[in-house]
Amino acid sequence: MDKRIIVDSSFEEETRVAFINGPEIEHFEVDTSSNKKQLKGNVYLAKVSRVEPSLQAAFVNYGGNRQGFLPFSEISNDYFKIPKSDKKNKIKDDDFVVKDFYRDSKENRAKKISRIPDFKKYKIQEVVKKNQIMLVQVVKDERGNKGAALTTYISIAGKYCVLMPNKSLGVKISKKISDFKERKKLQDIAASCDLTKEMGLIIRTASRDCDAKDLKKDFDYVLGIWKSIKEKTINSLAPTIINEDSNIVNKFIRDSFIDEYKEIVIDGNETYNQAKKYMKTLLPAQEKKIKEYKNTKLSIMEYYGLEEKIDSIYDTRVRLRSGGYIIINPTEALTAIDINSGQSTKERNVEETALKTNIEAVDEICKQIRIRNIAGLIIVDFIDMEIIRNKIIIERRLKDTLRYDRAKCQISRISRFGLIELSRQRIGPSLEETTMENNIISGIRCVVRSTSSSVARVLRKLKYLKFKKKIKTINVYLYKTLVDHLEENNKDAIKNIEKNLKIKIDF
């Protein structure tokens, strides 16, 4: 089947990216213009607001909605205000041979140099002070009442390598590249790069079968970003953003295997030009795959038959072909998934019905957690099975299906109550966190679409409206918050829609 990447950025409020294989959605991402915008990977010049000895961490003002959380182990030695008495006894960094962060090398043992990292020698309150300026990077986005997790060890990702400019790791190669000859080739290419002693370089899995020219070009690209970060930092005042890495279009071009996809179709002129420019810098040979969507009668998602499938992603109930269904309920601590046989009654007995429904549910669950980007602890309640062999079949099926997931997963065994625990790595905010928000309507707490997501949905509906007869005015009934947002931010977009449809829109 033909694989494509479909990007809908017709309105700045929301950008949707669907990775499709034929008619099926394999992966789905959303980026909104609201305060829930993804920050992971961004680099900021920040100021320490307070040092917390009880947590051995610092709270940092980097310009986000909440203060960021910076653990002591994530603070580079360069920021330590070491007491003068200790500075006299400190051995120069030049005498230290970097091998592994927590192990002594033979050279260091011969010199009798201790390999205890500085953050183990001191307490945070001794070496980090209030109002201290630091260059930090967001490791985890803000979630609920939690602020973003930060680090001072910057990492700059390219297509084939990741540069760590202030962490002396040497050259590391992805564990997924297991072929010895390939690893040796990549090691030799990396050795010819202009990597200083203070830096670390990680060769990514995508660099498999990559030639020296492409890898060196990618290294020069990430090194150029680091140089621009240093220049901008010198001329900036904290708190401020130094480098933005959270652009959804740039991320999927950089982190996806573009060779697998037939084309990348983009709706939105600004995003199309931006993607074209980024692709030309990163992968010039693949630039021709980027195409602009120009159909004015149908939205891009409707043209590819995806709109209904995307809407179904928000449903808590997912139907199975056999007649059964699964219920997905996210909570703050975990996500609970319940499997029900429903109208699945074609098998000979209860055990066969349970096995068939559970097998079908496993495939659907793996697909749904990938599309919805559900992470953390997931509890699945399977239909009870008596035979142990059937339980083993379900466990193996789950492991085999999750093997194709980009996120790392850990799976337990099926318990005596028919439950299985599944832990999935968080590689980004879930669909619910990005596009939904908590609200109180008529005294009832509920989860509804966020303002920016709702506005984008309304504008998309209006843009592609069709009328059988002439109409002068159309009335649109919305919540007051949505009307205020439209009047403040989308006057030009509404005027263009009115001009194209030759009608007057009243909100």
ZAMARGU-4260 file (C-alpha; in steps of 0.2 Angstrom, whole numbers, plus 5000, padded with zeros to 4 digits):
<rodrens>
0) 5000/5000/5000 | 5005/5018/4997 | 5012/5027/5012 | 5009/5046/5014 | 5010/5060/5026
5) 4995/5072/5026 | 4997/5089/5034 | 4982/5100/5038 | 4988/5118/5043 | 4975/5128/5034
10) 4972/5138/5050 | 4986/5143/5062 | 4976/5138/5077 | 4979/5119/5074 | 4991/5109/5063
15) 4986/5090/5061 | 4998/5077/5054 | 4992/5060/5049 | 5004/5046/5044 | 4993/5034/5033
20) 4996/5017/5025 | 4983/5016/5011 | 4966/5021/5020 | 4972/5017/5038 | 4980/5030/5050
25) 4996/5023/5057 | 5001/5038/5067 | 4992/5055/5071 | 4999/5071/5079 | 4991/5088/5083
30) 5000/5105/5087 | 4989/5119/5093 | 4993/5138/5095 | 4986/5138/5113 | 4995/5138/5129
35) 4997/5119/5127 | 5009/5121/5113 | 5023/5108/5114 | 5039/5114/5122 | 5050/5098/5122
40) 5067/5101/5114 | 5066/5120/5115 | 5082/5129/5122 | 5079/5144/5134 | 5090/5156/5144
45) 5083/5155/5161 | 5085/5161/5179 | 5085/5151/5195 | 5070/5156/5205 | 5073/5146/5221
50) 5084/5131/5226 | 5075/5117/5235 | 5087/5107/5247 | 5073/5095/5252 | 5071/5090/5234
55) 5089/5093/5228 | 5083/5102/5214 | 5080/5120/5208 | 5064/5129/5201 | 5069/5139/5186
60) 5059/5153/5177 | 5062/5150/5158 | 5047/5160/5152 | 5034/5146/5152 | 5017/5145/5161
65) 5024/5137/5176 | 5042/5137/5183 | 5053/5122/5177 | 5060/5108/5188 | 5078/5106/5186
70) 5086/5091/5196 | 5103/5093/5203 | 5110/5078/5193 | 5104/5088/5177 | 5115/5103/5181
75) 5132/5104/5172 | 5148/5107/5182 | 5150/5123/5172 | 5137/5131/5182 | 5143/5126/5199
80) 5149/5140/5211 | 5162/5129/5219 | 5170/5135/5236 | 5187/5143/5234 | 5195/5130/5246
85) 5190/5116/5234 | 5195/5125/5219 | 5213/5124/5224 | 5213/5105/5226 | 5203/5103/5210
90) 5212/5094/5196 | 5212/5102/5179 | 5199/5094/5167 | 5213/5091/5154 | 5220/5078/5165
95) 5204/5068/5165 | 5201/5054/5152 | 5182/5052/5147 | 5177/5034/5145 | 5160/5031/5154
100) 5151/5043/5166 | 5151/5032/5181 | 5166/5021/5178 | 5185/5024/5181 | 5196/5021/5166
105) 5213/5013/5167 | 5221/5030/5163 | 5212/5039/5177 | 5215/5025/5190 | 5234/5026/5186
110) 5233/5045/5189 | 5223/5041/5205 | 5209/5053/5199 | 5192/5050/5208 | 5178/5047/5196
115) 5164/5053/5207 | 5154/5066/5198 | 5153/5083/5206 | 5135/5083/5209 | 5138/5068/5221
120) 5152/5078/5231 | 5141/5093/5235 | 5123/5098/5240 | 5113/5109/5228 | 5112/5123/5240
125) 5131/5124/5241 | 5135/5126/5222 | 5119/5133/5215 | 5112/5151/5220 | 5096/5160/5217
130) 5095/5172/5202 | 5109/5162/5193 | 5108/5162/5174 | 5108/5145/5165 | 5105/5139/5147
135) 5092/5125/5149 | 5082/5113/5137 | 5065/5106/5140 | 5065/5087/5142 | 5047/5084/5147
140) 5032/5096/5143 | 5021/5103/5156 | 5007/5091/5162 | 4992/5096/5172 | 4999/5105/5188
145) 5017/5100/5184 | 5029/5111/5177 | 5041/5106/5163 | 5056/5095/5167 | 5073/5104/5162
150) 5091/5099/5159 | 5107/5110/5156 | 5114/5096/5145 | 5109/5102/5128 | 5106/5090/5114
155) 5103/5095/5096 | 5095/5082/5085 | 5099/5081/5066 | 5093/5067/5054 | 5107/5056/5057
160) 5116/5061/5073 | 5113/5070/5090 | 5125/5083/5096 | 5128/5085/5115 | 5139/5101/5115
165) 5142/5101/5134 | 5142/5083/5139 | 5159/5073/5136 | 5152/5057/5130 | 5163/5054/5115
170) 5155/5045/5100 | 5141/5033/5104 | 5131/5023/5091 | 5113/5017/5092 | 5111/5000/5100
175) 5098/4996/5086 | 5113/4996/5073 | 5120/4978/5078 | 5130/4974/5063 | 5149/4976/5068
180) 5155/4982/5051 | 5142/4995/5050 | 5146/5001/5067 | 5164/5002/5063 | 5161/5012/5047
185) 5150/5024/5057 | 5163/5026/5070 | 5177/5030/5057 | 5166/5043/5049 | 5162/5051/5066
190) 5180/5051/5070 | 5183/5062/5055 | 5171/5075/5061 | 5177/5091/5071 | 5171/5085/5088
195) 5180/5093/5103 | 5184/5084/5119 | 5169/5093/5128 | 5156/5087/5116 | 5147/5070/5114
200) 5139/5063/5098 | 5126/5050/5096 | 5124/5042/5079 | 5105/5038/5076 | 5097/5022/5069
205) 5092/5032/5054 | 5111/5033/5049 | 5111/5014/5045 | 5118/5013/5027 | 5122/5032/5027
210) 5137/5038/5017 | 5151/5049/5025 | 5145/5064/5015 | 5128/5064/5022 | 5133/5061/5040
215) 5146/5075/5039 | 5134/5087/5032 | 5121/5082/5046 | 5135/5085/5059 | 5139/5102/5052
220) 5121/5106/5052 | 5119/5103/5071 | 5135/5111/5075 | 5129/5126/5066 | 5114/5127/5077
225) 5125/5126/5092 | 5135/5140/5086 | 5119/5151/5083 | 5113/5146/5101 | 5129/5153/5108
230) 5129/5169/5098 | 5111/5172/5103 | 5114/5168/5121 | 5127/5181/5123 | 5115/5195/5117
235) 5099/5189/5127 | 5092/5193/5144 | 5084/5179/5154 | 5071/5172/5153 | 5069/5170/5134
240) 5068/5157/5121 | 5085/5154/5112 | 5081/5140/5100 | 5064/5133/5095 | 5064/5114/5091
245) 5046/5110/5094 | 5039/5113/5077 | 5028/5098/5072 | 5032/5099/5053 | 5051/5100/5056
250) 5050/5085/5069 | 5041/5073/5058 | 5053/5077/5043 | 5068/5074/5055 | 5062/5059/5065
255) 5053/5049/5052 | 5060/5037/5038 | 5055/5048/5024 | 5061/5035/5011 | 5046/5024/5016
260) 5033/5038/5011 | 5027/5041/4993 | 5023/5059/4996 | 5020/5072/5009 | 5004/5083/5005
265) 5003/5099/5014 | 4987/5111/5015 | 4993/5128/5020 | 5005/5139/5010 | 5016/5145/5025
270) 5019/5127/5031 | 5022/5121/5014 | 5036/5134/5011 | 5043/5130/5028 | 5043/5111/5025
275) 5051/5113/5008 | 5065/5124/5015 | 5069/5112/5029 | 5069/5097/5018 | 5081/5106/5006
280) 5093/5109/5021 | 5091/5091/5028 | 5087/5079/5014 | 5088/5088/4997 | 5085/5072/4987
285) 5068/5070/4995 | 5062/5088/4992 | 5052/5083/4977 | 5040/5072/4989 | 5033/5088/4997
290) 5017/5093/4987 | 5005/5107/4990 | 4986/5103/4992 | 4976/5115/4980 | 4959/5107/4980
295) 4947/5121/4985 | 4931/5110/4986 | 4936/5098/4999 | 4947/5099/5015 | 4963/5089/5014
300) 4957/5076/5027 | 4940/5074/5018 | 4949/5071/5002 | 4959/5057/5009 | 4944/5050/5019
305) 4952/5053/5036 | 4940/5066/5044 | 4928/5053/5051 | 4942/5042/5057 | 4950/5057/5066
310) 4934/5061/5074 | 4933/5043/5080 | 4950/5044/5089 | 4941/5055/5102 | 4928/5042/5106
315) 4930/5032/5122 | 4922/5017/5113 | 4930/5008/5099 | 4921/4995/5090 | 4928/4978/5084
320) 4924/4969/5068 | 4917/4954/5077 | 4904/4964/5086 | 4914/4967/5102 | 4921/4984/5108
325) 4934/4991/5119 | 4932/5006/5131 | 4947/5018/5134 | 4946/5028/5150 | 4961/5040/5153
330) 4964/5045/5171 | 4977/5056/5180 | 4987/5041/5186 | 4984/5028/5172 | 4973/5023/5157
335) 4961/5009/5159 | 4955/4999/5144 | 4941/4987/5146 | 4936/4973/5133 | 4918/4967/5130
340) 4912/4954/5119 | 4896/4964/5114 | 4888/4956/5099 | 4902/4943/5096 | 4892/4927/5097
345) 4898/4916/5082 | 4910/4905/5092 | 4906/4887/5099 | 4908/4891/5117 | 4913/4905/5130
350) 4932/4901/5129 | 4933/4903/5110 | 4923/4919/5110 | 4934/4926/5124 | 4950/4921/5114
355) 4944/4928/5097 | 4938/4944/5105 | 4954/4946/5115 | 4965/4943/5100 | 4956/4956/5090
360) 4956/4968/5104 | 4975/4967/5106 | 4978/4973/5088 | 4966/4987/5090 | 4973/4992/5107
365) 4991/4993/5101 | 4984/5004/5086 | 4974/5016/5097 | 4988/5019/5110 | 5000/5023/5096
370) 4987/5035/5087 | 4981/5043/5103 | 4999/5043/5110 | 4994/5036/5127 | 5009/5034/5138
375) 5013/5029/5156 | 5004/5015/5165 | 4990/5006/5155 | 4979/4993/5163 | 4970/4981/5151
380) 4955/4971/5157 | 4953/4956/5146 | 4938/4944/5145 | 4941/4930/5157 | 4949/4914/5150
385) 4951/4898/5159 | 4964/4889/5148 | 4982/4894/5152 | 4988/4891/5134 | 4975/4905/5128
390) 4983/4917/5140 | 5000/4914/5133 | 4994/4917/5115 | 4987/4934/5121 | 5003/4939/5129
395) 5014/4934/5114 | 5002/4943/5102 | 5003/4959/5113 | 5023/4958/5113 | 5024/4955/5094
400) 5012/4969/5090 | 5020/4982/5101 | 5037/4978/5093 | 5033/4990/5079 | 5029/5004/5091
405) 5042/5019/5092 | 5040/5021/5111 | 5048/5008/5122 | 5035/4997/5131 | 5036/4985/5146
410) 5023/4971/5148 | 5018/4961/5163 | 5009/4944/5163 | 4990/4942/5164 | 4985/4941/5182
415) 4972/4929/5190 | 4960/4943/5188 | 4962/4944/5169 | 4972/4961/5170 | 4988/4965/5161
420) 4999/4980/5165 | 5008/4989/5151 | 5020/5003/5153 | 5023/5014/5138 | 5037/5028/5136
425) 5031/5046/5134 | 5037/5053/5117 | 5025/5068/5117 | 5009/5074/5124 | 4993/5063/5121
430) 4980/5068/5109 | 4968/5073/5124 | 4981/5084/5132 | 4984/5093/5116 | 4967/5096/5110
435) 4955/5095/5126 | 4954/5105/5142 | 4944/5103/5158 | 4929/5114/5160 | 4914/5117/5171
440) 4897/5117/5162 | 4881/5120/5173 | 4891/5115/5188 | 4897/5098/5181 | 4916/5096/5178
445) 4919/5089/5161 | 4932/5088/5147 | 4929/5098/5131 | 4938/5103/5115 | 4951/5117/5118
450) 4947/5135/5112 | 4960/5134/5098 | 4955/5117/5092 | 4937/5121/5092 | 4940/5138/5082
455) 4950/5128/5069 | 4936/5115/5067 | 4923/5129/5065 | 4934/5138/5052 | 4937/5122/5042
460) 4918/5119/5042 | 4914/5136/5035 | 4928/5136/5022 | 4921/5121/5013 | 4902/5125/5015
465) 4891/5120/5000 | 4874/5128/4996 | 4861/5121/4984 | 4853/5139/4983 | 4858/5157/4986
470) 4859/5162/5004 | 4863/5179/5010 | 4867/5176/5028 | 4872/5162/5039 | 4871/5161/5058
475) 4884/5152/5068 | 4880/5148/5087 | 4895/5146/5098 | 4901/5148/5116 | 4906/5166/5120
480) 4924/5162/5122 | 4925/5155/5104 | 4916/5170/5097 | 4928/5182/5107 | 4943/5172/5100
485) 4936/5173/5082 | 4933/5192/5083 | 4951/5195/5090 | 4962/5183/5080 | 4952/5178/5064
490) 4944/5193/5056 | 4955/5191/5040 | 4951/5173/5039 | 4932/5176/5041 | 4932/5190/5028
495) 4941/5178/5015 | 4927/5165/5018 | 4913/5178/5016 | 4921/5184/5000 | 4923/5167/4993
500) 4906/5161/4998 | 4898/5178/4994 | 4888/5177/5011 | 4888/5186/5027 | 4892/5176/5043
505) 4885/5181/5060 | 4892/5173/5076
</rodrens>
